[in-house]
Amino acid sequence: MQGLTHLMFHQILGMIPNDILMSMKEEERNKYFERGANGEWSIKQKEGQPIVVPSMNPIESLKELFRKRNASTEASQPAGNYDIFVDLVYRMLAFRPSERIKPHQALQHQFIVAGEHSSSRTSTR
């Protein structure tokens, strides 16, 4: 995780779980994170960079990110498709590999399956 990329990641998905932080090499962990007086980890704020507040609601943060990036096309998309797309992306980005959606599961995800049905309907017309 380098520069602003890792900061954006935290703004969207929240703080890295403590057990993952503790499994990092101390040098790497201390490069990006610091432990407060209360014992909680936080993102090390560097001078000249915007203050980063980790998301407390990753799904809503993802929705907001996609809304901003797709403002012109969002009105044409059904709300249900949008929500299941965000669910798929959220499951792909889980911090713990054991919690991430597996490729075979992703292929069966409602967003992918719905897309296959809609493309097969349009290709047969």
C-alpha positions as CSV (number, residue, x, y, z in Angstrom):
1,M,0.0,0.0,0.0
2,Q,1.6,3.2,-1.1
3,G,0.8,6.9,-0.7
4,L,-2.7,8.1,-1.2
5,T,-3.9,4.7,-2.5
6,H,-3.8,3.1,0.9
7,L,-5.4,6.2,2.4
8,M,-8.3,6.0,0.1
9,F,-8.6,2.3,0.8
10,H,-9.1,3.1,4.5
11,Q,-11.6,5.9,3.8
12,I,-13.7,3.4,2.0
13,L,-13.3,0.1,3.7
14,G,-12.4,1.2,7.2
15,M,-9.5,0.5,9.5
16,I,-7.5,-2.7,9.1
17,P,-8.4,-5.2,11.8
18,N,-6.0,-5.2,14.8
19,D,-5.0,-8.9,14.3
20,I,-3.9,-8.1,10.7
21,L,-2.0,-5.0,11.8
22,M,-0.2,-7.1,14.5
23,S,0.8,-9.7,12.0
24,M,2.6,-7.1,9.9
25,K,6.3,-6.5,10.2
26,E,6.8,-3.8,12.8
27,E,8.7,-1.5,10.5
28,E,6.0,-1.6,7.8
29,R,3.2,-1.2,10.4
30,N,4.9,1.8,12.0
31,K,5.4,3.4,8.6
32,Y,1.7,3.8,8.1
33,F,0.0,3.3,11.5
34,E,0.4,4.5,15.1
35,R,-1.0,3.4,18.4
36,G,-2.9,6.0,20.4
37,A,-2.9,6.4,24.2
38,N,-6.0,4.3,24.3
39,G,-4.2,1.4,22.6
40,E,-6.2,1.7,19.4
41,W,-4.4,1.8,16.0
42,S,-4.9,4.7,13.7
43,I,-3.6,5.9,10.4
44,K,-0.4,7.9,10.8
45,Q,-1.1,11.4,9.5
46,K,1.7,12.9,7.4
47,E,2.2,16.6,7.0
48,G,0.8,17.9,3.7
49,Q,-1.6,14.9,3.3
50,P,-5.3,15.2,3.9
51,I,-6.6,13.8,7.2
52,V,-8.0,10.3,6.7
53,V,-10.9,9.1,8.7
54,P,-11.5,5.4,8.2
55,S,-15.0,4.5,7.2
56,M,-17.4,3.2,9.8
57,N,-19.8,1.9,7.1
58,P,-17.8,0.4,4.2
59,I,-20.9,-0.5,2.1
60,E,-22.2,3.1,2.2
61,S,-18.7,4.4,1.5
62,L,-18.5,2.2,-1.6
63,K,-21.9,3.3,-2.7
64,E,-20.9,7.0,-2.3
65,L,-17.7,6.4,-4.3
66,F,-19.5,4.8,-7.2
67,R,-22.2,7.5,-7.1
68,K,-19.6,10.2,-7.5
69,R,-17.8,8.4,-10.3
70,N,-21.0,7.4,-12.2
71,A,-23.3,10.3,-11.5
72,S,-24.3,10.6,-15.2
73,T,-25.1,6.9,-15.7
74,E,-26.6,6.1,-12.3
75,A,-30.1,7.3,-13.2
76,S,-30.4,4.7,-15.9
77,Q,-29.4,1.8,-13.6
78,P,-32.0,0.1,-11.5
79,A,-31.3,0.6,-7.8
80,G,-31.2,-3.2,-7.1
81,N,-28.4,-3.7,-9.7
82,Y,-26.4,-1.0,-8.1
83,D,-26.8,-2.5,-4.6
84,I,-25.8,-6.0,-5.7
85,F,-22.8,-4.6,-7.6
86,V,-21.6,-2.8,-4.5
87,D,-22.1,-6.0,-2.5
88,L,-19.9,-7.9,-5.0
89,V,-17.1,-5.3,-4.9
90,Y,-17.3,-5.2,-1.1
91,R,-16.9,-9.0,-0.8
92,M,-14.0,-8.9,-3.2
93,L,-12.2,-6.3,-1.1
94,A,-12.5,-8.0,2.3
95,F,-9.3,-7.5,4.4
96,R,-9.0,-11.2,5.3
97,P,-8.4,-13.5,2.4
98,S,-10.6,-16.1,4.1
99,E,-13.5,-13.7,4.0
100,R,-13.1,-12.7,0.4
101,I,-15.5,-14.0,-2.2
102,K,-13.9,-16.9,-4.0
103,P,-13.9,-16.8,-7.9
104,H,-16.4,-19.6,-8.2
105,Q,-18.7,-17.8,-5.7
106,A,-18.3,-14.6,-7.6
107,L,-19.4,-16.2,-10.8
108,Q,-22.6,-17.3,-9.0
109,H,-23.1,-13.8,-7.4
110,Q,-26.5,-12.2,-8.2
111,F,-24.8,-9.3,-10.1
112,I,-22.9,-11.6,-12.5
113,V,-25.9,-14.0,-12.9
114,A,-28.3,-11.1,-13.6
115,G,-25.8,-9.7,-16.1
116,E,-25.6,-13.0,-18.0
117,H,-29.4,-13.2,-18.2
118,S,-29.7,-9.7,-19.5
119,S,-26.9,-10.1,-22.1
120,S,-28.4,-13.4,-23.3
121,R,-31.8,-11.8,-23.8
122,T,-30.3,-8.9,-25.8
123,S,-28.1,-11.2,-27.9
124,T,-31.1,-13.4,-29.0
125,R,-33.1,-10.4,-30.2
